[in-house]
């Protein structure tokens, strides 16, 4: 599961990303108690993860979500937040 910011995804872009990423499901009703209104949960199989995070909209959405966490005094580098992991994977 990955949280991203819904501001970067309209209906058309979500459909496009879902076609490109096998097994991906978005669940806007799944909430992490962060208090961030624009969050959306994406459930993606591990073997499709690279396809998912390479999309610039997703990467920026993850960045924006984690930035908002930081503004609320939470660190995106704690357990459960994957921005640092995504940066590592994209550099790999």
Long-range contacts (C-beta under 8 A, 24 or more apart in sequence): 1-30, 1-41, 1-42, 1-43, 1-44, 2-41, 2-42, 2-44, 2-52, 2-53, 2-58, 2-62, 2-82, 3-32, 3-34, 3-39, 3-40, 3-41, 3-42, 3-62, 3-65, 3-81, 4-39, 4-40, 4-42, 4-58, 4-61, 4-62, 4-64, 4-65, 5-36, 5-38, 5-39, 5-40, 5-60, 5-61, 5-62, 5-64, 5-65, 5-68, 6-38, 6-39, 6-40, 6-61, 7-38, 7-61, 7-64, 8-57, 8-58, 8-60, 8-61, 8-64, 9-40, 9-57, 9-58, 9-61, 13-57, 17-52, 17-55, 17-57, 17-58, 20-51, 20-55, 21-48, 21-51, 21-52, 21-55, 22-47, 22-48, 22-51, 23-48, 24-48, 24-52, 32-80, 34-68, 34-69, 34-72, 34-74, 35-72, 36-65, 36-68, 36-69, 36-72, 38-64, 38-65, 38-68, 39-65, 49-89, 50-89, 53-86, 53-89, 53-90, 54-90, 59-86, 59-90, 62-86
